[in-house]
Amino acid sequence: MSILSILITLVLEESVQTADSMQSRGYGLKGRTAFSIFIFTKRDWAVLSYMMSLVVYIGTGIFRGSMYYSYFPILMGSKISIYSLSVWGAYFLLGLVPVMLEIWEEKQWKVTQSNI
C-alpha cells in the first residue's frame, strides 16, 4: 500500500507540473499555435553547406591517415604536416559551429530586446 501511495503522489505531482508548464506556455489561448512548419532559409543552407564541406574535408583527412592517433600501448600518431594541421583545424572549426550559432543567436536576442 505504501508503494501505491508513493506512485500516486508522484503521478499527481507530475500532472501539476505539466499543467503549470502548459499554462505558462499559453496553452488554450486564442491565437496560439501548437505547430509551425519549419522552412529552410538561406542561412540554414549556408550553415549546412559549411558543415558538410568541413565533414568531407575531415573525412578525406581521416581516409588519408592524417588524423591517426594511437594511445595504447604507446602514444603514436601520424606525422605532423601542414595538411594534417589543416584537417585538425577543420575539425576544430566544425566543433565551433554550435558555439558560433549560440553567440549569433544571443546577439540577435539582445538586438530584439533592445528594440522593445
DSSP file (Angstrom, degrees, kcal/mol; ACC not computed):
  #  RESIDUE AA STRUCTURE BP1 BP2  ACC     N-H-->O    O-->H-N    N-H-->O    O-->H-N    TCO  KAPPA ALPHA  PHI   PSI    X-CA   Y-CA   Z-CA
    1    1 A M     >        0   0    0      0, 0.0     4,-2.1     0, 0.0     5,-0.1   0.000 360.0 360.0 360.0 -34.8    0.0    0.0    0.0
    2    2 A S  H  >  +     0   0    0      2,-0.2     4,-2.1     1,-0.2     5,-0.1   0.875 360.0  51.1 -67.5 -36.0    2.9    2.4    0.7
    3    3 A I  H  > S+     0   0    0      2,-0.2     4,-2.4     1,-0.2    -1,-0.2   0.906 109.7  49.9 -66.5 -41.2    4.3    1.8   -2.8
    4    4 A L  H  > S+     0   0    0      1,-0.2     4,-2.4     2,-0.2    -2,-0.2   0.895 109.8  51.4 -62.9 -40.3    0.9    2.6   -4.3
    5    5 A S  H  X S+     0   0    0     -4,-2.1     4,-2.2     2,-0.2    -2,-0.2   0.905 110.3  48.8 -62.7 -42.9    0.7    5.8   -2.2
    6    6 A I  H  X S+     0   0    0     -4,-2.1     4,-2.4     2,-0.2    -2,-0.2   0.916 111.7  49.3 -64.0 -44.1    4.1    6.9   -3.4
    7    7 A L  H  X S+     0   0    0     -4,-2.4     4,-2.4     2,-0.2    -2,-0.2   0.907 110.9  49.0 -64.3 -42.1    3.3    6.2   -7.0
    8    8 A I  H  X S+     0   0    0     -4,-2.4     4,-2.4     2,-0.2    -1,-0.2   0.908 110.8  51.4 -64.2 -41.1    0.0    8.1   -6.8
    9    9 A T  H  X S+     0   0    0     -4,-2.2     4,-2.4     1,-0.2    -2,-0.2   0.920 110.7  48.2 -60.8 -44.6    1.8   11.1   -5.2
   10   10 A L  H  X S+     0   0    0     -4,-2.4     4,-2.4     2,-0.2    -2,-0.2   0.909 111.3  50.0 -63.3 -42.4    4.4   11.1   -7.9
   11   11 A V  H  X S+     0   0    0     -4,-2.4     4,-2.2     1,-0.2    -2,-0.2   0.914 111.8  48.1 -63.3 -43.1    1.8   11.0  -10.7
   12   12 A L  H  X S+     0   0    0     -4,-2.4     4,-1.9     2,-0.2    -1,-0.2   0.902 111.6  49.7 -65.4 -41.0   -0.2   13.9   -9.1
   13   13 A E  H  X S+     0   0    0     -4,-2.4     4,-2.2     1,-0.2    -2,-0.2   0.916 111.4  49.4 -63.2 -42.8    3.0   16.0   -8.7
   14   14 A E  H  X S+     0   0    0     -4,-2.4     4,-2.5     1,-0.2    -2,-0.2   0.886 109.3  52.0 -63.4 -39.0    3.9   15.4  -12.3
   15   15 A S  H  X S+     0   0    0     -4,-2.2     4,-2.3     2,-0.2    -1,-0.2   0.874 109.1  49.9 -67.7 -35.7    0.4   16.3  -13.5
   16   16 A V  H  X S+     0   0    0     -4,-1.9     4,-2.4     2,-0.2    -2,-0.2   0.912 111.7  48.5 -66.9 -42.0    0.6   19.6  -11.6
   17   17 A Q  H  X S+     0   0    0     -4,-2.2     4,-2.4     2,-0.2    -2,-0.2   0.905 111.7  49.7 -63.7 -41.7    4.0   20.4  -13.1
   18   18 A T  H  X S+     0   0    0     -4,-2.5     4,-2.6     2,-0.2    -2,-0.2   0.918 111.2  49.1 -63.0 -43.7    2.6   19.5  -16.6
   19   19 A A  H  X S+     0   0    0     -4,-2.3     4,-2.4     2,-0.2    -2,-0.2   0.908 111.8  48.7 -63.4 -42.3   -0.4   21.8  -16.1
   20   20 A D  H  X S+     0   0    0     -4,-2.4     4,-2.5     2,-0.2    -1,-0.2   0.912 112.3  49.0 -63.3 -42.0    1.8   24.6  -14.9
   21   21 A S  H  X S+     0   0    0     -4,-2.4     4,-1.4     2,-0.2    -2,-0.2   0.923 111.9  47.9 -63.7 -44.8    4.1   24.2  -17.8
   22   22 A M  H  <>S+     0   0    0     -4,-2.6     5,-2.7     1,-0.2    -1,-0.2   0.900 113.0  48.8 -63.8 -40.3    1.2   24.2  -20.3
   23   23 A Q  H ><5S+     0   0    0     -4,-2.4     3,-1.4     1,-0.2    -2,-0.2   0.903 109.4  51.6 -67.1 -41.0   -0.3   27.3  -18.7
   24   24 A S  H 3<5S+     0   0    0     -4,-2.5    -1,-0.2     1,-0.3    -2,-0.2   0.767 108.2  53.0 -68.6 -24.0    3.0   29.2  -18.7
   25   25 A R  T 3<5S-     0   0    0     -4,-1.4    -1,-0.3    -5,-0.2    -2,-0.2   0.385 122.0-106.2 -91.2   3.5    3.4   28.4  -22.4
   26   26 A G  T X 5 -     0   0    0     -3,-1.4     3,-1.8     1,-0.2    -3,-0.2   0.781  49.4-178.3  84.1  27.5    0.0   29.8  -23.2
   27   27 A Y  T 3 <S+     0   0    0     -5,-2.7    -1,-0.2     1,-0.3     3,-0.1  -0.398  70.3  13.9 -63.2 131.5   -1.9   26.5  -23.8
   28   28 A G  T 3  S+     0   0    0      1,-0.3    -1,-0.3    -2,-0.1     2,-0.1   0.379  90.8 136.4  87.5  -4.1   -5.5   27.2  -24.8
   29   29 A L    X   -     0   0    0     -3,-1.8     3,-1.5     1,-0.1    -1,-0.3  -0.481  64.1-100.3 -76.4 149.0   -5.1   30.9  -25.5
   30   30 A K  T 3  S+     0   0    0      1,-0.2     3,-0.1    -2,-0.1    -1,-0.1  -0.458 106.4  18.1 -68.4 135.8   -6.7   32.3  -28.6
   31   31 A G  T 3  S+     0   0    0      1,-0.3     2,-0.4    -2,-0.2    -1,-0.2   0.340  90.4 129.2  86.4  -7.1   -4.3   32.8  -31.5
   32   32 A R    <   -     0   0    0     -3,-1.5     2,-0.3    -6,-0.1    -1,-0.3  -0.689  45.6-152.4 -84.1 130.2   -1.7   30.4  -30.1
   33   33 A T        -     0   0    0     -2,-0.4     3,-0.1     1,-0.1    -4,-0.0  -0.785  13.2-160.0-102.7 147.7   -0.5   27.8  -32.5
   34   34 A A  S    S+     0   0    0     -2,-0.3     2,-0.4     1,-0.2    -1,-0.1   0.560  77.1  32.3 -98.5 -11.1    0.8   24.4  -31.4
   35   35 A F        -     0   0    0      2,-0.0     2,-0.4     0, 0.0    -1,-0.2  -0.998  57.3-178.0-149.4 138.7    2.7   23.7  -34.6
   36   36 A S        -     0   0    0     -2,-0.4     2,-0.4    -3,-0.1     0, 0.0  -0.999  31.3-116.7-137.7 142.8    4.5   25.6  -37.3
   37   37 A I        -     0   0    0     -2,-0.4     2,-0.4     1,-0.0    -2,-0.0  -0.631  28.1-133.5 -80.2 128.1    6.2   24.3  -40.4
   38   38 A F        -     0   0    0     -2,-0.4     2,-0.5     2,-0.0    -1,-0.0  -0.673  19.2-160.1 -82.8 131.4    9.9   24.9  -40.5
   39   39 A I        -     0   0    0     -2,-0.4     2,-0.4     0, 0.0    -2,-0.0  -0.952  20.5-121.1-115.0 129.8   11.2   26.3  -43.7
   40   40 A F        -     0   0    0     -2,-0.5     2,-0.2     4,-0.1    -2,-0.0  -0.539  35.3-163.1 -67.2 123.2   14.9   26.0  -44.7
   41   41 A T     >  -     0   0    0     -2,-0.4     4,-2.2     1,-0.1     5,-0.2  -0.467  36.1 -97.2-100.6 176.5   16.2   29.5  -45.2
   42   42 A K  H  > S+     0   0    0      1,-0.2     4,-2.4     2,-0.2     5,-0.1   0.862 125.4  55.9 -61.0 -35.6   19.4   30.7  -46.9
   43   43 A R  H  > S+     0   0    0      2,-0.2     4,-2.5     1,-0.2    -1,-0.2   0.912 106.4  49.5 -63.7 -42.2   21.1   30.8  -43.5
   44   44 A D  H  > S+     0   0    0      1,-0.2     4,-2.6     2,-0.2    -2,-0.2   0.919 111.9  48.0 -62.7 -44.0   20.3   27.2  -42.9
   45   45 A W  H  X S+     0   0    0     -4,-2.2     4,-2.7     2,-0.2    -1,-0.2   0.887 111.2  51.6 -63.8 -38.2   21.6   26.2  -46.3
   46   46 A A  H  X S+     0   0    0     -4,-2.4     4,-2.3     2,-0.2    -2,-0.2   0.930 112.7  44.1 -64.7 -45.0   24.8   28.2  -45.7
   47   47 A V  H  X S+     0   0    0     -4,-2.5     4,-2.7     2,-0.2     5,-0.2   0.908 114.4  50.4 -66.6 -40.9   25.4   26.5  -42.4
   48   48 A L  H  X S+     0   0    0     -4,-2.6     4,-2.7    -5,-0.2    -2,-0.2   0.924 112.3  45.8 -63.2 -44.5   24.6   23.1  -43.8
   49   49 A S  H  X S+     0   0    0     -4,-2.7     4,-2.3     2,-0.2    -1,-0.2   0.888 112.8  51.4 -67.0 -37.5   27.0   23.6  -46.8
   50   50 A Y  H  X S+     0   0    0     -4,-2.3     4,-1.9    -5,-0.2    -2,-0.2   0.938 113.7  44.1 -61.3 -47.3   29.7   24.9  -44.4
   51   51 A M  H  X S+     0   0    0     -4,-2.7     4,-2.5     1,-0.2    -2,-0.2   0.904 113.4  50.2 -66.6 -40.8   29.4   21.9  -42.1
   52   52 A M  H  X S+     0   0    0     -4,-2.7     4,-2.6     2,-0.2    -1,-0.2   0.884 108.8  51.9 -66.9 -37.3   29.2   19.4  -45.0
   53   53 A S  H  X S+     0   0    0     -4,-2.3     4,-2.3     2,-0.2    -1,-0.2   0.903 111.6  47.4 -65.4 -38.6   32.3   20.8  -46.6
   54   54 A L  H  X S+     0   0    0     -4,-1.9     4,-2.8     2,-0.2     5,-0.2   0.905 111.5  50.9 -66.3 -40.2   34.2   20.5  -43.3
   55   55 A V  H  X S+     0   0    0     -4,-2.5     4,-2.9     2,-0.2    -2,-0.2   0.911 111.3  47.7 -63.7 -42.3   32.9   16.9  -42.9
   56   56 A V  H  X S+     0   0    0     -4,-2.6     4,-2.5     2,-0.2    -1,-0.2   0.924 113.4  47.9 -64.3 -43.5   34.1   16.0  -46.4
   57   57 A Y  H  X S+     0   0    0     -4,-2.3     4,-2.1     2,-0.2    -2,-0.2   0.919 114.6  45.4 -63.5 -43.5   37.5   17.6  -45.8
   58   58 A I  H  X S+     0   0    0     -4,-2.8     4,-2.6     2,-0.2    -2,-0.2   0.907 111.8  52.6 -66.3 -41.7   37.9   15.9  -42.4
   59   59 A G  H  X S+     0   0    0     -4,-2.9     4,-2.6     2,-0.2    -2,-0.2   0.899 109.1  49.6 -60.4 -40.7   36.7   12.6  -43.9
   60   60 A T  H  X S+     0   0    0     -4,-2.5     4,-2.2     2,-0.2    -1,-0.2   0.910 110.9  50.3 -62.8 -41.6   39.3   12.9  -46.6
   61   61 A G  H  <>S+     0   0    0     -4,-2.1     5,-2.3     2,-0.2     6,-0.6   0.887 111.2  47.9 -64.2 -38.9   41.9   13.6  -43.9
   62   62 A I  H ><5S+     0   0    0     -4,-2.6     3,-1.1     3,-0.2    -2,-0.2   0.924 111.3  50.8 -66.2 -43.7   40.9   10.5  -42.0
   63   63 A F  H 3<5S+     0   0    0     -4,-2.6    -2,-0.2     1,-0.3    -1,-0.2   0.865 110.0  49.8 -61.7 -36.5   40.9    8.4  -45.1
   64   64 A R  T 3<5S-     0   0    0     -4,-2.2    -1,-0.3    -5,-0.2    -2,-0.2   0.535 116.2-117.0 -81.0  -5.9   44.5    9.6  -45.9
   65   65 A G  T X 5S+     0   0    0     -3,-1.1     3,-0.9    -4,-0.5    -3,-0.2   0.639  75.8 128.3  85.6  15.1   45.6    8.8  -42.3
   66   66 A S  T 3 <S+     0   0    0     -5,-2.3    -4,-0.2     1,-0.2    15,-0.1   0.586  74.9  47.2 -82.9  -7.2   46.4   12.4  -41.2
   67   67 A M  T 3  S+     0   0    0     -6,-0.6    -1,-0.2    -5,-0.2     2,-0.2   0.191  80.0 133.7-113.6  15.4   44.3   12.1  -38.1
   68   68 A Y    <   +     0   0    0     -3,-0.9    10,-2.3    11,-0.1     2,-0.3  -0.458  23.9 163.9 -69.1 133.4   45.6    8.7  -36.9
   69   69 A Y  E     -A   77   0A   0      8,-0.3     2,-0.4    -2,-0.2     8,-0.3  -0.952  18.6-164.1-151.7 133.5   46.5    8.6  -33.3
   70   70 A S  E     -A   76   0A   0      6,-4.0     6,-2.6    -2,-0.3    -2,-0.0  -0.962   8.6-178.3-120.3 134.7   47.0    5.6  -31.0
   71   71 A Y        +     0   0    0     -2,-0.4    -1,-0.1     4,-0.2     4,-0.1   0.632  51.7  94.7-103.4 -18.5   47.1    5.8  -27.2
   72   72 A F  S    S-     0   0    0      1,-0.2    -1,-0.2     4,-0.1     4,-0.0  -0.993  96.5  -5.7-134.7 134.1   47.8    2.2  -26.3
   73   73 A P  S    S-     0   0    0      0, 0.0     2,-0.3     0, 0.0    -1,-0.2  -0.999 139.8  -0.7 -84.4 -13.5   50.3    0.7  -25.6
   74   74 A I  S    S-     0   0    0      2,-0.0     2,-0.6     0, 0.0    -4,-0.0  -0.931  80.8 -97.3-132.8 161.0   52.3    3.8  -26.5
   75   75 A L        +     0   0    0     -2,-0.3     2,-0.3    -4,-0.1    -4,-0.2  -0.671  56.4 155.9 -76.5 121.3   51.4    7.3  -27.8
   76   76 A M  E     +A   70   0A   0     -6,-2.6    -6,-4.0    -2,-0.6     2,-0.3  -0.975   9.3 163.4-150.6 132.4   51.8    7.2  -31.5
   77   77 A G  E     -A   69   0A   0     -2,-0.3    -8,-0.3    -8,-0.3     3,-0.1  -0.827  42.3 -72.3-139.8 178.7   50.2    9.4  -34.2
   78   78 A S        -     0   0    0    -10,-2.3    -1,-0.1    -2,-0.3   -12,-0.1  -0.300  63.6 -85.5 -70.5 160.0   50.6   10.4  -37.8
   79   79 A K        -     0   0    0      1,-0.1     2,-0.5    -2,-0.0     5,-0.1  -0.386  45.4-111.3 -68.4 143.5   53.4   12.8  -38.7
   80   80 A I        +     0   0    0     -3,-0.1     2,-0.3    -2,-0.1    -1,-0.1  -0.637  51.9 153.5 -79.9 124.9   52.6   16.4  -38.3
   81   81 A S     >  -     0   0    0     -2,-0.5     4,-2.3   -15,-0.1     5,-0.2  -0.861  59.3 -97.8-139.1 174.6   52.3   18.2  -41.6
   82   82 A I  H  > S+     0   0    0     -2,-0.3     4,-2.1     1,-0.2     5,-0.1   0.905 124.1  50.8 -63.0 -39.9   50.6   21.3  -43.0
   83   83 A Y  H  > S+     0   0    0      2,-0.2     4,-2.1     1,-0.2    -1,-0.2   0.926 110.0  48.0 -64.6 -44.8   47.8   19.1  -44.3
   84   84 A S  H  > S+     0   0    0      1,-0.2     4,-2.3     2,-0.2    -1,-0.2   0.887 111.8  50.8 -65.5 -36.8   47.3   17.3  -41.0
   85   85 A L  H  X S+     0   0    0     -4,-2.3     4,-2.3     2,-0.2    -1,-0.2   0.880 109.2  51.1 -65.9 -36.7   47.2   20.6  -39.1
   86   86 A S  H  X S+     0   0    0     -4,-2.1     4,-2.3     2,-0.2    -2,-0.2   0.877 109.5  50.4 -68.2 -35.5   44.6   21.9  -41.6
   87   87 A V  H  X S+     0   0    0     -4,-2.1     4,-2.3     2,-0.2    -2,-0.2   0.925 111.5  47.3 -67.0 -43.4   42.5   18.8  -41.0
   88   88 A W  H  X S+     0   0    0     -4,-2.3     4,-2.2     2,-0.2    -2,-0.2   0.877 111.4  52.5 -64.0 -36.4   42.7   19.3  -37.3
   89   89 A G  H  X S+     0   0    0     -4,-2.3     4,-2.5     2,-0.2    -2,-0.2   0.899 108.7  49.6 -63.9 -40.7   41.9   23.0  -37.8
   90   90 A A  H  X S+     0   0    0     -4,-2.3     4,-2.3     2,-0.2    -2,-0.2   0.891 109.7  51.6 -64.3 -39.1   38.8   22.0  -39.8
   91   91 A Y  H  X S+     0   0    0     -4,-2.3     4,-1.8     2,-0.2    -2,-0.2   0.902 110.1  49.3 -62.9 -41.1   37.8   19.6  -37.0
   92   92 A F  H  X S+     0   0    0     -4,-2.2     4,-1.2     2,-0.2    -2,-0.2   0.916 110.9  49.6 -63.5 -44.2   38.2   22.4  -34.5
   93   93 A L  H  X S+     0   0    0     -4,-2.5     4,-0.6     1,-0.2    -2,-0.2   0.873 108.4  53.4 -63.9 -37.1   36.0   24.7  -36.7
   94   94 A L  H >< S+     0   0    0     -4,-2.3     3,-0.8     1,-0.2    -1,-0.2   0.889 108.1  50.5 -64.1 -38.5   33.4   22.0  -37.0
   95   95 A G  H 3< S+     0   0    0     -4,-1.8     4,-0.4     1,-0.2    -1,-0.2   0.755 106.1  56.9 -69.6 -23.7   33.3   21.8  -33.2
   96   96 A L  H 3X S+     0   0    0     -4,-1.2     4,-3.0     1,-0.2     5,-0.3   0.584  80.7  90.6 -82.8 -10.0   32.9   25.6  -33.0
   97   97 A V  H <X S+     0   0    0     -3,-0.8     4,-2.5    -4,-0.6     5,-0.2   0.921  88.5  45.1 -55.4 -50.0   29.7   25.7  -35.2
   98   98 A P  H  > S+     0   0    0      0, 0.0     4,-2.2     0, 0.0    -1,-0.2   0.892 114.4  50.1 -62.1 -36.2   27.3   25.3  -32.2
   99   99 A V  H  > S+     0   0    0     -4,-0.4     4,-2.4     2,-0.2    -2,-0.2   0.931 111.4  47.7 -66.1 -44.8   29.2   27.9  -30.2
  100  100 A M  H  X S+     0   0    0     -4,-3.0     4,-2.4     1,-0.2    -1,-0.2   0.903 112.7  49.0 -63.3 -41.3   29.2   30.4  -33.1
  101  101 A L  H  X S+     0   0    0     -4,-2.5     4,-2.6    -5,-0.3    -1,-0.2   0.894 110.7  50.7 -65.0 -39.4   25.4   29.8  -33.7
  102  102 A E  H  X S+     0   0    0     -4,-2.2     4,-2.2    -5,-0.2    -2,-0.2   0.915 111.4  47.5 -64.5 -43.0   24.8   30.3  -30.0
  103  103 A I  H  X S+     0   0    0     -4,-2.4     4,-2.2     2,-0.2    -2,-0.2   0.920 112.8  49.3 -63.6 -43.7   26.7   33.6  -29.9
  104  104 A W  H  X S+     0   0    0     -4,-2.4     4,-2.3     1,-0.2    -2,-0.2   0.918 112.4  47.4 -62.0 -44.3   25.0   34.8  -33.1
  105  105 A E  H  X S+     0   0    0     -4,-2.6     4,-2.3     1,-0.2    -1,-0.2   0.860 109.6  53.8 -67.1 -34.7   21.5   34.0  -31.6
  106  106 A E  H  X S+     0   0    0     -4,-2.2     4,-2.2     2,-0.2    -1,-0.2   0.910 109.7  47.7 -64.8 -42.0   22.4   35.7  -28.3
  107  107 A K  H  X S+     0   0    0     -4,-2.2     4,-2.3     2,-0.2    -2,-0.2   0.915 111.7  50.2 -63.9 -42.4   23.4   38.9  -30.2
  108  108 A Q  H  X S+     0   0    0     -4,-2.3     4,-2.4     1,-0.2    -2,-0.2   0.886 109.8  51.6 -62.4 -38.3   20.1   38.7  -32.2
  109  109 A W  H  X S+     0   0    0     -4,-2.3     4,-2.6     2,-0.2    -1,-0.2   0.908 109.2  49.4 -64.7 -42.9   18.2   38.2  -28.9
  110  110 A K  H  X S+     0   0    0     -4,-2.2     4,-2.2     2,-0.2    -2,-0.2   0.892 111.0  50.2 -65.0 -38.7   19.8   41.3  -27.4
  111  111 A V  H  X S+     0   0    0     -4,-2.3     4,-1.2     2,-0.2    -2,-0.2   0.922 111.6  48.5 -63.6 -43.6   19.0   43.3  -30.5
  112  112 A T  H  < S+     0   0    0     -4,-2.4     4,-0.4     1,-0.2     3,-0.3   0.909 112.5  48.0 -61.9 -42.9   15.4   42.2  -30.3
  113  113 A Q  H >< S+     0   0    0     -4,-2.6     3,-0.9     1,-0.2    -1,-0.2   0.857 108.6  53.8 -67.7 -35.7   15.2   43.0  -26.6
  114  114 A S  H 3< S+     0   0    0     -4,-2.2    -1,-0.2     1,-0.2    -2,-0.2   0.746 103.6  57.8 -72.1 -21.6   16.7   46.5  -27.2
  115  115 A N  T 3<        0   0    0     -4,-1.2    -1,-0.2    -3,-0.3    -2,-0.2   0.572 360.0 360.0 -82.3  -9.1   14.1   47.3  -29.8
  116  116 A I    <         0   0    0     -3,-0.9    -1,-0.2    -4,-0.4    -2,-0.1   0.497 360.0 360.0 -76.4 360.0   11.2   46.7  -27.4
